[in-house]
Amino acid sequence: MAAFLSLLRRFYLTAYNWIVFAGWLQVLILALKTLKESGHEHVYSNVQKPLLLAQSAAFLEILHGVIGLVRSPISATLPQISSRLYLVWGILYSFPEVQTHPLISSLVISWCVTEIVRYSFFGTKEAFGSAPYWLLWLRYSTFLVLYPTGIASEIGMIYNALPFMKESGLYSLRMPNKWNFSFDYYYLAMVALAVYVPGIPHLYGYMLRQRKKTLSKPKKE
C-alpha cells in the first residue's frame, strides 16, 4: 500500500509540475511575441488568461505543504504565492488602468523564467528521481537576478494602482452599512507594500541558504 501511495504521489507531482511548466512557457512565448509585434501596452491583454491559470495553480502548492506532500516549508511558500495571487487578481485583473504599464513586461518575464526553471526542475526530479546539475544550478542561481527584478516590478505595479484604488473605491466598504464595519482596499495595498520590507530579506535569505546548501554538495557524475 505504501509503495502504491508513493507511486501515486510521484505521478501526481510529476504531472502537476509539467502542466504548470507548460502554462508558464505559453505565457512567456505570448509575452515575447507581443513585445516584438505590438509593444508592452498589449502584453497583459494577450497573456491574461494563461497567466491567471498558471499563477492560480500555485495555490495547490500551499496545500501540498500543509498535507506533507512536499517538504517545502510553508513559511517560504505562503508569502510568495500569496503575494503573486494578490498581484494577478487584486491588482492586474482588478485595475485595467495599470494593465498597459511598462512594468508588466518585466514582471511577467521575471515570473515566467523563474517558474519555467522551477517547475522543470521539480518535474524532472519527480519523474526521474534527480535532475541534471545544470538544471539544479539554474534553479538555485537564476533567482539572484530574477527575484529583484520581479519583486521591484510587483512593488511598482501595486504603487501605480494606488490612485485608481482610492478613486474607484473598488473592494472597499464604506460606513454606514448593516454590518457597522468599514474596509478600505487602498490601505490594504499600503499594508501589502509594507509587508515587502521584512518579506524580501526573508525570502531572499532563504533562497541564498538553499543555494549554498544545495550547490555545495559534491557534483554527481
Secondary structure, 3 states (H helix, E strand, C coil): CHHHHHHHHHHHHHHHHHHHHHHHHHHHHHHHHHHHHCCHHHHHHHHHHHHHHHHHCCHHHHHHHHCCCCCCCHHHHHHHHHHHHHHHHHHHHCCHHHCCCCHHHHHHHHHHHHHHHHHHHHHHHHHHCCCCHHHHHHHCCCHHHHHHHHHHHHHHHHHHHHHHHHHHCCCCECCCCCCCCCECHHHHHHHHHHHHHHHHHHHHHHHHHHHHHHHCCCCCC
